[in-house]
Amino acid sequence: MNIINEFISQAQRHPHAAAIIRLRQRDDGQFEEEVCCTYRSLLEEARQLAAHLQVEAGEHTQVGLVMGNTPEWVLADIALLLADLVEVPVPLAFSGEQAAFLLQNCQVVLTDTTGAQRLSEWQAGGLTLQSVIRPLTLGETPHYAASVAHQPADTTQDGVIKIIHTSGTTSQPKGVMIRRHGLDALVDSLWQCALPDDYQRYLNLVPLSLLIEQVTALYMPLTSGGAVVMPSADMPPLGHPGVIAAQRLALIRAARPSAMTLTPALVEALAEHAVSYGDHPGLLQALFGREEAPLLAAGGAPVTEEVLQVLNAHGIPVYQGYGLSENSSVATWNSRGANRIGTVGKPLSHVEVKIAEDGELCLRSSSLFAGYSSEDPSSCAIDDEGWLHTGDLATQDVDGFISIVGRKKTLIITANGRNISPEWLESAYRTVPGVQQVIVYGDRQEFLGGLFVVEDIRQAPAIRQAIAAYAREHLNEIEFIPEPLLVPHSAEIMERLFTVTGRPRRHAINAFLAQHETLTA
């Protein structure tokens, strides 16, 4: 399968079908939906935008996307695939310094209203760009692109079409270069695990800057005649500071989704609601606004087996998977008829796996990336035989199901599926006056936590303010620690939580936190 050719084929077969549906919340709290564009109108406008970008940006150049979860993102993504240009999505949660790093080689930067506001904030903080800033509004592309002819991309040729930036061990994210044919191979394999109608109404809840959401929210629906269902732009996605997963349950019910990719926090919220609903009839209608459970996938961070069993017992299977950007996202996935709760499923049809002698999971597939645009000590290595060494520790049972049992690296994966490397963040927070040592934690939690060893606990209010001020000025929203735990410096604390060289004893932090909660209760 080729993604863009299949989308064109769907537009020819179903020109009047809804491609993007927007959900708007009325003053009374109820939701109403609006068809933003059909397949025909999306394709026509994307071709016009592609033609303009081919002239404005040049061949095979990088184009930045500074956008929220909006129809304009979908338009831009399809246009860049048509134009054979390299898409560089910029997470809006990134700091201005990180945004500058991502956009430094972009000839053009595309924005929507949400992205333009964020770009202005970065620029007010000192960001300068040489790129052409191109605002987009769905339905208005013909106003500036009507006279330019689109040159179709040669989809038989492989090449880099995206650079996805993920956290590394420094403040600068590392860029993973995604190949056209790699993404095609992935989507083709995912369709072997799904039914034709699964993605007729996909509800987009997490940032489109994440590669997995681009795959599941855009390419799966748009290669099957389905629609992308999007909340209004003023409703921030999951993972945004202050957004609690349970706050999206009403939206889910109104959207009547046929498929969603869930964060672990949202899986837990669904399970809690199912339990509180009890044995009353109509649970699926109450949760999803429909009589059948949607296709629910989960990834990014582990979901406990107990939570998955609760939902499964209520007739709501959640298919957990595993992936990484270096494989164009998904590598293994549970599916209908092959769902072993507690595992991350079997390898997709285009993926080979092996477990190294030290327990490390290694992958070899046709969707592997083309390398890094910016290296980092946390970068994954590909050996001479083509095996990607993931850094994750895993086991594989006799039936082929993979279980992730740990990580060789110390990367934190939050409940919203965000990857954070703690080492450099701890180093950054140690620069706050009054702070001596820091341990950042938050695996499987919605937001990061941090233990701060301080010189003078009497200065705790001022130090808390300084920590927050530092984060606002120097860090992105994902790296913000909303409730730092301050403890006074002592020999006992240092011996218990740090090595003699000052490295955190990460295995000791959970016991310490539990004891601290008991003492302060």
C-alpha positions in Angstrom: 0.0 0.0 0.0 1.1 3.6 -0.7 -0.6 6.0 1.7 -1.1 9.0 -0.5 -2.2 6.9 -3.6 -4.7 5.1 -1.5 -6.1 8.4 -0.1 -6.5 9.6 -3.7 -8.2 6.4 -4.6 -10.7 6.8 -1.7 -11.4 10.4 -2.8 -12.2 9.2 -6.3 -14.5 6.5 -5.1 -16.2 8.5 -2.3 -15.7 12.2 -3.2 -18.6 13.4 -1.0 -17.7 11.3 2.1 -16.7 13.3 5.2 -12.9 13.4 5.7 -12.7 15.7 8.7 -15.5 16.2 11.3 -15.2 18.8 14.0 -16.9 18.5 17.4 -18.0 21.8 19.0 -19.2 22.1 22.5 -22.2 24.4 23.0 -22.9 26.7 25.9 -25.1 24.0 27.4 -22.2 21.5 27.4 -23.6 19.4 24.6 -21.6 18.6 21.5 -22.6 19.2 17.9 -20.6 18.0 14.9 -19.7 19.8 11.6 -18.2 18.3 8.5 -15.2 20.5 7.8 -14.4 18.9 4.4 -15.1 16.0 2.1 -12.6 13.8 0.5 -12.8 15.7 -2.8 -12.4 19.1 -1.2 -9.5 18.0 1.0 -7.7 16.4 -2.0 -8.2 19.5 -4.2 -7.0 21.9 -1.5 -4.1 19.7 -0.6 -3.0 19.6 -4.2 -3.2 23.4 -4.4 -1.1 23.8 -1.2 1.4 21.2 -2.4 1.9 23.1 -5.7 2.5 26.3 -3.9 4.9 24.7 -1.4 6.9 23.1 -4.2 7.6 26.5 -5.6 8.0 28.3 -2.3 10.1 25.7 -0.5 11.9 23.9 -3.3 12.4 20.2 -3.9 12.8 17.8 -1.0 13.3 20.6 1.6 12.1 20.8 5.2 8.8 22.4 6.1 7.9 23.0 9.7 4.5 22.4 11.2 3.6 24.6 14.2 0.0 23.7 14.7 -2.6 22.4 17.1 -4.9 19.5 16.5 -6.9 21.2 13.8 -8.1 20.4 10.2 -5.3 22.6 9.0 -2.8 20.0 10.3 -4.5 17.3 8.2 -4.4 19.6 5.2 -0.7 20.4 5.7 0.2 16.7 6.2 -1.5 15.5 3.1 -0.1 18.4 1.0 3.4 17.6 2.2 3.0 13.9 1.2 1.8 15.1 -2.2 4.6 17.5 -2.7 7.4 15.1 -1.6 8.6 17.6 1.0 10.0 16.8 4.5 7.6 17.5 7.3 9.0 18.7 10.6 6.3 18.7 13.3 7.0 20.9 16.3 5.3 20.0 19.5 3.6 23.1 21.0 4.8 22.0 24.4 8.4 22.5 23.4 10.4 25.5 24.6 11.4 28.3 22.3 15.0 27.0 22.3 13.9 23.6 21.3 11.5 25.0 18.6 14.4 27.0 17.1 16.5 23.8 17.0 13.8 21.9 15.1 13.0 24.8 12.7 16.6 25.8 11.9 16.6 24.0 8.5 13.0 24.7 7.5 12.4 26.9 4.4 8.7 27.4 5.3 6.8 27.1 8.5 3.1 26.3 8.3 0.8 27.5 11.2 -2.8 27.5 12.2 -4.4 29.9 14.7 -3.2 27.9 17.7 0.3 27.5 16.3 0.6 31.1 15.4 -0.1 32.1 19.0 2.5 29.7 20.3 5.0 30.9 17.7 4.4 34.5 18.9 5.2 33.4 22.4 8.4 31.8 21.3 9.3 34.9 19.3 8.6 37.1 22.3 11.1 35.0 24.2 13.8 35.5 21.7 13.1 33.0 18.9 14.2 34.3 15.5 13.5 32.5 12.2 14.7 33.0 8.7 11.9 30.8 7.4 8.8 32.0 5.5 5.8 31.8 7.9 2.7 30.6 6.1 -0.6 30.8 8.0 -3.2 28.2 6.9 -7.0 28.3 7.1 -8.9 25.3 5.7 -10.9 26.5 2.6 -8.7 29.5 1.8 -5.7 27.8 0.1 -7.0 28.6 -3.4 -6.7 32.4 -2.6 -2.9 32.2 -3.0 -2.2 28.9 -4.8 -4.7 28.7 -7.6 -2.3 29.6 -10.4 0.4 27.1 -9.6 0.4 23.5 -11.1 1.1 20.6 -8.7 3.9 18.2 -9.7 2.9 14.7 -8.3 5.4 13.0 -6.1 7.0 9.9 -7.5 5.7 7.5 -4.8 7.8 4.6 -6.3 10.9 6.3 -5.0 11.8 6.0 -1.3 13.0 8.9 0.7 12.7 10.9 3.9 9.3 12.5 4.3 9.3 13.3 8.1 11.7 14.2 10.8 10.1 13.3 14.2 11.9 14.7 17.3 12.0 12.7 20.5 13.6 13.4 23.8 17.2 12.5 24.3 19.7 13.0 27.1 20.3 16.7 26.4 17.9 19.6 26.2 17.9 19.3 22.4 15.6 16.5 21.0 17.0 14.0 18.5 15.5 13.9 15.0 14.3 10.5 13.6 14.1 10.5 9.8 11.0 8.6 8.6 11.0 7.0 5.1 8.0 7.1 2.8 8.1 3.4 2.1 8.7 2.6 5.7 5.5 4.4 6.7 3.7 2.6 3.8 4.9 -0.8 5.1 3.7 0.0 8.6 0.2 1.1 7.6 -0.1 -2.0 5.4 0.8 -4.2 8.3 -1.6 -2.5 10.6 -4.5 -3.1 8.2 -3.8 -6.8 8.4 -4.7 -6.5 12.1 -7.9 -4.4 11.5 -11.3 -4.6 9.8 -12.3 -2.4 6.9 -14.8 -0.4 9.0 -12.7 0.0 12.1 -11.5 3.5 11.3 -14.7 5.0 10.0 -14.8 7.5 12.9 -11.4 7.9 14.6 -11.4 10.3 17.5 -8.2 12.3 17.8 -7.3 13.0 21.4 -3.5 13.2 21.6 -1.1 15.7 19.9 -0.7 15.1 16.1 3.0 15.9 16.6 3.3 12.3 17.9 4.0 10.0 15.0 1.7 7.2 16.3 -1.2 9.7 16.2 -0.4 10.7 12.6 -0.5 7.0 11.7 -3.7 6.1 13.5 -5.6 9.4 13.3 -4.8 10.3 9.7 -3.5 7.4 7.6 -5.7 4.6 8.9 -9.0 6.5 8.4 -8.0 8.3 5.2 -6.9 5.1 3.5 -10.3 3.4 4.2 -12.8 6.1 3.5 -13.2 7.0 7.2 -13.3 10.3 8.9 -11.0 12.0 11.4 -13.1 13.3 14.3 -11.5 16.3 16.0 -12.5 18.3 19.1 -12.5 22.1 18.8 -9.1 23.8 18.8 -9.7 25.4 22.2 -9.8 21.9 23.8 -6.2 21.0 24.5 -5.1 17.4 23.8 -4.2 14.8 26.4 -0.8 15.4 27.9 -1.3 19.2 28.1 -0.6 20.5 31.6 -3.8 20.5 33.7 -5.7 18.2 31.4 -7.0 15.1 33.2 -7.9 12.1 31.1 -11.4 11.7 32.8 -12.3 15.1 31.5 -12.6 13.7 28.0 -15.2 11.0 28.7 -18.1 13.2 27.8 -16.4 14.1 24.5 -15.8 10.4 23.7 -19.4 9.6 24.3 -20.5 12.4 22.0 -18.0 11.5 19.3 -19.3 7.9 18.9 -15.8 6.7 17.8 -15.1 3.5 15.9 -11.5 3.7 16.9 -9.1 5.5 19.3 -5.5 5.2 20.4 -5.5 5.7 24.1 -3.0 7.0 26.6 -2.6 4.8 29.7 -4.2 7.5 31.8 -7.3 7.4 29.6 -7.5 3.6 29.7 -7.5 3.9 33.5 -10.2 6.5 33.4 -12.4 4.3 31.2 -11.9 1.4 33.6 -12.8 3.5 36.6 -16.0 4.6 34.9 -16.9 1.0 33.9 -16.5 -0.1 37.5 -18.6 2.8 38.9 -21.3 2.1 36.3 -21.8 -1.4 37.9 -24.1 -4.0 36.3 -26.5 -1.5 34.8 -27.3 -2.1 31.1 -26.0 0.3 28.5 -22.4 0.7 29.5 -21.1 0.8 25.9 -23.6 3.5 25.1 -22.7 5.4 28.2 -19.0 5.3 27.4 -18.9 5.4 23.6 -22.3 6.6 22.5 -22.7 3.3 20.5 -23.7 -0.3 21.0 -20.4 -1.8 20.1 -17.0 -1.1 21.6 -14.6 0.8 19.3 -11.2 -0.6 18.4 -9.1 0.6 21.3 -5.3 0.6 21.1 -2.9 1.6 23.8 0.8 2.3 23.7 3.5 4.7 24.6 3.7 3.5 28.2 2.6 0.3 29.9 -1.0 -0.3 31.2 -1.3 -2.6 34.1 -2.8 -6.0 33.5 -5.4 -5.5 36.2 -6.8 -2.4 34.4 -6.9 -4.2 31.1 -8.7 -7.2 32.7 -11.3 -4.9 34.2 -12.2 -3.5 30.8 -12.1 -6.8 29.1 -14.5 -8.3 31.6 -16.9 -5.5 30.6 -16.6 -6.4 26.9 -14.2 -3.6 26.2 -10.9 -5.1 25.0 -7.9 -2.8 24.8 -5.2 -3.9 22.4 -1.8 -2.9 23.9 1.2 -2.5 21.6 4.8 -1.4 21.5 6.7 0.8 19.2 9.3 3.5 18.7 9.9 6.3 16.2 12.9 4.5 14.9 10.5 1.9 13.5 8.0 4.5 12.2 6.1 3.8 15.5 4.3 0.4 16.0 6.4 -2.8 16.0 4.2 -5.2 18.0 0.5 -5.2 18.7 -2.2 -7.3 20.2 -5.3 -7.8 18.0 -8.6 -9.5 17.7 -8.2 -13.2 18.1 -4.6 -12.7 19.3 -4.9 -10.6 22.5 -2.8 -11.7 25.4 -3.3 -9.3 28.2 -0.1 -8.3 30.0 1.9 -8.4 26.8 2.4 -5.9 23.9 1.4 -8.5 21.3 3.1 -10.2 18.5 5.4 -8.5 15.9 3.6 -7.0 12.9 3.9 -8.9 9.7 6.8 -6.8 8.4 8.8 -6.9 11.7 11.3 -9.5 12.9 12.3 -9.6 16.6 15.0 -11.2 18.6 16.0 -11.1 22.2 19.7 -10.5 22.7 21.7 -12.4 25.3 21.4 -9.5 27.8 17.6 -9.4 27.3 17.5 -6.4 25.0 14.7 -6.4 22.4 16.0 -6.0 18.8 13.9 -5.3 15.7 14.5 -5.7 12.0 11.8 -4.4 9.6 11.0 -2.6 6.4 9.8 0.4 8.3 13.0 1.2 10.1 14.1 4.9 10.0 16.7 6.4 7.7 18.9 7.6 10.6 19.0 10.6 12.9 19.2 14.2 11.8 20.7 15.1 15.1 22.6 12.5 17.2 22.2 12.0 20.9 23.8 9.6 23.4 20.4 7.9 23.7 20.2 7.1 20.0 19.4 3.5 19.1 22.0 1.6 17.1 21.5 -0.6 14.1 24.1 -3.4 13.8 25.7 -4.8 10.7 22.9 -7.3 10.3 20.2 -4.6 10.3 19.0 -5.2 13.8 17.8 -2.1 15.7 18.8 -2.3 19.4 15.9 -0.7 21.2 17.3 -0.3 24.7 14.2 -2.1 26.1 14.4 -5.4 27.9 11.9 -8.0 26.8 10.8 -11.6 26.8 9.0 -13.6 24.1 6.7 -16.5 25.0 6.3 -19.7 23.0 3.4 -18.3 21.1 5.4 -15.2 20.0 3.9 -12.6 22.4 6.3 -9.9 23.6 6.5 -8.6 27.1 8.5 -5.5 28.0 10.1 -6.1 31.4 12.3 -3.0 31.8 14.7 -0.6 30.1 18.4 -0.5 29.8 18.1 3.2 29.7 16.5 5.5 32.3 14.0 7.1 30.0 10.7 8.0 31.8 7.5 7.3 29.9 4.6 9.2 31.4 1.0 8.0 31.4 0.3 10.3 28.5 3.0 8.5 26.4 5.6 11.3 26.6 9.3 10.3 26.7 11.5 12.3 29.1 15.1 11.7 29.9 15.7 12.5 33.6 19.4 13.0 33.6 19.7 16.3 31.8 16.5 17.6 33.4 17.9 16.9 36.8 21.0 18.8 35.9 18.9 21.7 34.7 16.8 21.9 37.9 20.0 21.8 40.0 20.8 25.2 38.7 17.9 26.7 40.7 19.3 28.6 43.7 18.9 26.7 47.0 18.7 23.3 45.2 21.5 20.8 45.9 20.2 17.6 44.3 17.3 16.5 42.2 15.6 13.2 41.3 13.0 13.4 38.5 10.4 10.6 38.4 7.0 10.0 36.9 7.0 6.7 35.0 3.3 5.8 34.2 2.2 9.1 35.9 0.2 11.8 34.1 2.8 14.5 35.1 6.4 14.5 36.2 7.3 14.5 39.9 10.6 15.7 41.4 12.4 15.3 44.7 14.5 18.3 45.5 17.2 18.2 48.2 17.5 21.8 49.4 20.0 23.6 51.6 17.5 25.4 53.8 14.0 23.9 54.1 12.9 27.2 55.7 13.2 28.8 52.3 10.8 26.2 50.8 8.2 28.7 49.5 10.8 30.8 47.8 12.5 27.8 46.3 9.2 26.5 45.0 8.6 29.8 43.2 12.1 29.7 41.8 11.6 26.2 40.5 8.4 27.2 38.8 10.0 30.4 37.4 12.9 28.4 36.0 10.7 25.9 34.3 8.5 28.6 32.7 11.6 30.3 31.3 13.8 27.4 30.3 11.8 24.2 29.9 8.8 23.0 28.0 5.4 22.1 29.4 6.1 18.4 29.4 9.2 18.9 31.6 7.4 21.1 34.2 7.1 19.5 37.7 3.8 20.8 39.1 4.3 19.7 42.7 8.0 19.4 43.6 8.7 17.6 46.8 11.3 19.5 48.9 13.4 17.7 51.5 16.2 19.1 53.7 19.7 18.1 53.0 21.1 15.5 55.4 23.7 12.8 55.4 20.9 10.2 55.7 19.0 11.5 52.7 22.2 11.6 50.6 23.3 8.1 51.5 19.8 6.7 50.9 19.0 8.4 47.6 22.4 9.1 46.0 25.6 7.2 45.3 28.9 8.6 46.5 29.4 10.2 43.0 26.0 11.9 43.3 24.0 9.7 40.9 20.4 9.1 41.9 19.5 5.6 43.4 16.4 5.4 41.2 15.4 2.1 42.6 15.0 3.6 46.1 12.8 6.5 45.2 9.4 4.7 45.4 10.0 3.4 48.9 11.2 6.8 50.0 8.1 8.5 48.6 5.8 5.9 50.2 7.5 6.4 53.6 7.3 10.2 53.2 3.6 10.1 52.5 3.0 7.9 55.6 4.9 10.3 57.8 3.1 13.4 56.5 -0.4 11.8 56.4 
